[in-house]
Amino acid sequence: MEKKLYYTVDKELVDVDGISETTGWKDINVYDIVENEPVLLVTITCENHTDSIEMIRNELTNPDTMKENVFTDEDSESVKLIQIY
């Protein structure tokens, strides 16, 4: 069975004289669904131009950020990533 993870992308904003402007950074939140409830696995902060999918796949294999939920490189490539808007 194919593993599915879900993610959101939130661009960081600042208020400048009542106008929202981007800071050039974004937060990527990656979730698993456990017993029909979303469980946050990791939050990644990176520059807006950075590829979100590539960042997620890199973090999934990083034992420092994923702790006991770390994926192997092979597992990471087989995970289906679904963006939630």
C-alpha positions, 0 to 999 in steps of 0.5 A: 500500500502506498504511503501518503503524506499531506503538506501545506505551504504558508508564505511568511508575511509582514505588515508594512503600513497595512499591506501584507508583503512576503518575507521571502520565506515559507513554512512547509508543514508535513502531516500523516493521518493516524486514526483519521486525525492529522499528525504533524511530522515536521515543519520546514522553513525555507526560501520561497524559491526552494522546491517544496517537494525536494525539501520534504523528501530531504527532511523525511530522511533526516534523523535530526528532524524526523526522530523515530519517524525517519524514512529511508531514501527509498521509502521517501521516494515512494511516498505520495505527497499531497498538497492541501490548500 
